[in-house]
Amino acid sequence: MPKLHHQNKSISSVKARATIKLERDLGPEILAALAGLKTIESMLNSDGKVDNPLN
């Protein structure tokens, strides 16, 4: 049983690190666009700018 608890903590730690990495890599503009309730898609243009037609 303790092994399962340890495994759950490891999974939780991996998810937390992945979340932190995505937040850092995506940046506030993309995170805000993805959090919008009306957002159904966002596209990254070749110049690196985010195109979100609903905002």
C-alpha positions, 0 to 999 in steps of 0.5 A, spaced: 500 500 500 505 505 501 508 504 494 501 506 491 501 512 495 508 514 493 506 512 486 501 517 486 505 523 489 510 522 483 504 522 478 502 529 482 509 531 482 510 530 474 503 533 473 505 539 477 512 540 473 508 539 467 503 545 468 509 550 471 513 548 464 507 549 460 505 556 463 512 558 463 513 556 455 506 559 453 506 565 456 501 570 459 498 572 452 496 564 450 494 562 457 489 568 457 486 566 450 486 559 452 482 560 459 477 565 455 470 561 455 469 563 448 475 561 445 474 555 441 481 555 437 487 559 437 492 559 432 500 561 432 502 565 426 508 564 422 511 571 425 510 568 432 503 572 434 497 569 436 491 570 432 485 569 436 479 572 432 474 572 438 478 577 442 
